[in-house]
Amino acid sequence: MAVTKKIFFSIHVACALCFILFLNSQCHVSYGLRDVSIPDSIKTVKVNFIENKARYVNPRLSPTLTDRLRQKIVSQTRLTQTNSDNADWEISGYVNDYSVSTSGISQQQSTINRLNVSVHITLLNRKGGSDPKEYDVSHSFDFSASLTLQAAEAQLSDRIVRDMTDEIFNHIFSDW
């Protein structure tokens, strides 16, 4: 009977530990309001058009990325979007890499390609009096090598814009 109680107890402890590990494994980067860090003196933001200066230009990327970043800032911060040249913060940037490379090979043939997207962001703080902060945000998106770049872009476009917007937002508004 004592052995059975020990086994029963051990199973419960193991289950509890697995449950705790499961909960911890579900942690991921949060893009919510709780991580936003904005000085009280900052009230307005101007988001300039994010230009595409990459060698290959996806014509939909810049306008979509700019619009999504503006929407995210307005919806997830207390800042007011303005087009005025005297905004408290001015965000500008450009796509500096949009390229494809091979990332998987099987039987001497490419099986997976990788779309690399990088954006350079500059944050000008007119109320802080300091030098502009600059951030380089990069992300890679894998796709089947059997797809053309245009087909892959059609499949990945929403994810590219969402992921890049989230990373840009976090670099600007989070302390990391």
ZAMARGU-4260 file (C-alpha; in steps of 0.2 Angstrom, whole numbers, plus 5000, padded with zeros to 4 digits):
<rodrens>
0) 5000/5000/5000 | 5014/5012/5004 | 5022/5009/4987 | 5006/5013/4978 | 5004/5029/4988
5) 5022/5034/4983 | 5019/5030/4965 | 5002/5039/4965 | 5011/5054/4973 | 5025/5054/4961
10) 5013/5053/4946 | 5004/5069/4953 | 5020/5078/4956 | 5026/5073/4938 | 5009/5079/4931
15) 5010/5096/4940 | 5027/5099/4934 | 5022/5095/4916 | 5007/5107/4918 | 5019/5120/4924
20) 5031/5117/4910 | 5017/5118/4898 | 5011/5134/4904 | 5029/5142/4903 | 5031/5135/4886
25) 5016/5145/4880 | 5024/5161/4884 | 5028/5172/4869 | 5031/5190/4865 | 5017/5200/4869
30) 5012/5215/4858 | 4999/5221/4870 | 4998/5238/4879 | 5007/5232/4895 | 5024/5232/4886
35) 5022/5249/4879 | 5034/5262/4886 | 5031/5280/4881 | 5036/5295/4891 | 5021/5306/4897
40) 5027/5321/4888 | 5025/5312/4871 | 5007/5315/4864 | 5009/5315/4845 | 5017/5304/4832
45) 5020/5306/4814 | 5024/5290/4804 | 5032/5294/4787 | 5030/5283/4772 | 5042/5268/4773
50) 5052/5269/4757 | 5058/5253/4748 | 5076/5255/4744 | 5079/5236/4742 | 5086/5230/4725
55) 5070/5220/4722 | 5055/5231/4726 | 5038/5223/4731 | 5027/5237/4726 | 5014/5233/4739
60) 5026/5231/4754 | 5030/5249/4758 | 5012/5257/4758 | 5005/5242/4767 | 5018/5242/4780
65) 5017/5260/4783 | 4998/5259/4785 | 4998/5244/4796 | 5012/5253/4807 | 5001/5269/4809
70) 4985/5258/4813 | 4995/5248/4826 | 5002/5264/4835 | 4985/5272/4835 | 4976/5257/4841
75) 4988/5251/4854 | 4995/5267/4861 | 4988/5284/4868 | 4997/5293/4854 | 4988/5304/4842
80) 4993/5302/4823 | 4997/5318/4815 | 5005/5324/4798 | 5012/5339/4806 | 5031/5343/4806
85) 5031/5347/4824 | 5025/5330/4830 | 5033/5324/4847 | 5039/5308/4839 | 5043/5306/4820
90) 5046/5289/4814 | 5053/5286/4797 | 5062/5271/4788 | 5065/5261/4773 | 5066/5243/4767
95) 5084/5240/4764 | 5084/5221/4760 | 5071/5211/4751 | 5080/5196/4744 | 5078/5177/4742
100) 5091/5164/4746 | 5091/5145/4747 | 5089/5138/4764 | 5085/5119/4761 | 5093/5107/4749
105) 5088/5089/4746 | 5096/5077/4733 | 5106/5092/4726 | 5090/5102/4723 | 5083/5117/4732
110) 5068/5113/4742 | 5066/5128/4753 | 5069/5146/4749 | 5070/5160/4761 | 5063/5178/4759
115) 5074/5190/4769 | 5066/5207/4773 | 5075/5220/4783 | 5069/5238/4787 | 5079/5252/4795
120) 5069/5263/4806 | 5073/5280/4813 | 5064/5288/4828 | 5066/5306/4831 | 5061/5313/4848
125) 5058/5331/4847 | 5054/5332/4865 | 5069/5322/4871 | 5082/5333/4863 | 5093/5317/4860
130) 5100/5310/4844 | 5088/5300/4834 | 5087/5281/4838 | 5089/5269/4824 | 5084/5251/4823
135) 5087/5238/4810 | 5073/5225/4810 | 5075/5209/4800 | 5064/5194/4798 | 5065/5178/4787
140) 5051/5169/4779 | 5053/5152/4772 | 5043/5145/4757 | 5043/5130/4745 | 5056/5131/4731
145) 5043/5125/4719 | 5034/5142/4721 | 5039/5157/4711 | 5043/5173/4721 | 5027/5181/4716
150) 5017/5165/4722 | 5026/5165/4738 | 5023/5184/4741 | 5005/5181/4738 | 5005/5167/4752
155) 5016/5177/4764 | 5011/5195/4761 | 5000/5196/4776 | 5012/5187/4788 | 5027/5198/4781
160) 5017/5214/4785 | 5011/5208/4802 | 5027/5201/4808 | 5037/5216/4802 | 5025/5228/4810
165) 5025/5219/4826 | 5044/5219/4827 | 5045/5238/4822 | 5032/5242/4835 | 5041/5232/4849
170) 5058/5240/4845 | 5051/5258/4846 | 5039/5256/4861 | 5047/5242/4872 | 5062/5243/4882
175) 5072/5229/4874
</rodrens>
